[in-house]
Amino acid sequence: MAEIIERLEMNHITKRFPGVLALDDVTMNLQKGEVLALLGENGAGKTTLMNILYGLYHQDEGNVLLNDKKIQVQGPLDALEYGIGMVHQHFMLVPNMTVLENIALGMYQRTRFKMDLEKVRKRVLEVADRYNLTVKPDAYIWQLSVGEQQRVELVKVLTLGANLLILDEPTAALTPQQTDALIDLLRQMITQDTSIIFISHKLNEVKAVSDRVAVLRNGGLVFEGATKDHSAEDLAEKMAGREISYPKTSKKEEYGRPILQIEKVVAEGDQGTDSLQGVSVEVRSGEIVGIAGVSGNGQRELADVINGIRPVKEGRIQLDGVDISNYNPQQIIDLGMGYIPEDRMHEGTIPSFTVRENLIMKDYRQEPLAKNFFLRKGQIDDHAASLIDSFKVKTPSMATSCASLSGGNIQKVILAREITRKPKALVAAYPIRGLDIGASEYVHSQLIQAREEGMAVLLISEELDELLDLCDRIAVMYEGKVLDVLPREECTKQELGLLMAGVSHGKE
């Protein structure tokens, strides 16, 4: 076991990337049994700072002290030897290996002998049971939703014995009740010699769990203080450097015709069982319908079948009166479907492609971007420049690869591409997951604008505030079924949370 971390110091940390000063002379510290919330907008430097502590990056200037001794963290294995574990926003898992094998990878590096997978399984199940974190040891990572993968990362770090946890957006996959339980768990853990650095954009959670906050903006530390002395609104302003106000939809007296009709759809998940069991939902023109539910209850499969990525076994899906069940993705795009997928890095964009290439991904064959099968560079450059400007995408140039952008800016690239195509219907899956307050505010304003222009929007989210702010109606999914569809004005967080946990009409 690693030595208990009594005190961590990061002094005068500076990190440069080509053309970017990612961290500028940042100093912060952490005591044993303390929860430090690290706040900042996307691209502020939070993850870069934590990647230095975890050994994925090395600072250009500054030093790290652990229990008053200077340390050099050469890589993640070094970090784990020191007792530092990290759950990343973009997961560090091998997709074609099982949950058990991924966790065993970290253990295998520590032993010269053959790994006993059954011993690892026992340890994983003990940790999962102790912390009430459900995992499927024999499932392949590629079969899991983003939320389920996040839980695997958390179990992995706890199994490897870390006593300083860096948690990057740890509650994105949890119901309000589970979030409360996790906050209780974190409080319990800090009484057992554990320290936590908690990166989150949910300021109510930051208020509930942290002792101190440190705010980064543009790579510099702009504020540090006791959490209890500052309101959530105050912290939001310190992060953004301006006042933040989330847009909300206004009630409509009437809506247009049904655009997206999902009728008794049954579809298989990646593990061979039916992940959708007779799902029916309708979205009208000028309406936002929310799909609430804990990640892994069929939301991913629903988005897949609507967009032609997964076959429909039974039932049908109609887009503006046309039965698109089992059409291929290109046919569905051509009929007027827009899609913001939950995995922005691998489904929403091609990371190695430039911003310009990602912006034209769906229309590069059509005029004015192409003529007689040839791309027209001038028109493409004008089109990309216009979208970058209109959607406020922060990028060094349109020739920059999408992989080098922050999460919020990648999401803006996807939004720009999907919304400006003027689709009849738009499926938006977890559109603000991992985004900062400013980027979330922007995404919400764009979805509301799409609604006002008559688009039918299906919003898949676990963020109850997001659903209550944006949606006209909210459907709750549990274990592949829609438990209920409620008008927004009849919804409460408590009722939605219970439905998301499978509690309907007072019964399990």
Secondary structure, 3 states (H helix, E strand, C coil): CCCCCCEEEEEEEEEEECCEEEEEEEEEEEECCCEEEEECCCCCCHHHHHHHHCCCCCCCEEEEEECCEEECCCCHHHHHHCCEEEECCCCCCCCCCEHHHHHHHHHHCCCCCCCCHHHHHHHHHHHHHHCCCCCCCCCEHHHCCHHHHHHHHHHHHHHCCCCEEEEECCCCCCCHHHHHHHHHHHHHHHCCCCEEEEECCCHHHHHHHCCEEEEEECCEEEEEEEHHHCCHHHHHHHHHCCCCCCCCCCCCCCCCCEEEEEEEEEEECCCCCEEEEEEEEEEECCCEEEEECCCCCCHHHHHHHHCCCCCCCEEEEEECCEECCCCCHHHHHHCCEEEECCCHHHHHCCCCCEHHHHHCCCCCCCCCCEECCEECHHHHHHHHHHHHHHCCCCCCCCCCEHHHCCHHHHHHHHHHHHHCCCCCEEEEECCCCCCCHHHHHHHHHHHHHHHHCCCEEEEEECCHHHHHHHCCEEEEEECCEEEEEEEHHHCCHHHHHHHHCCCECCEC
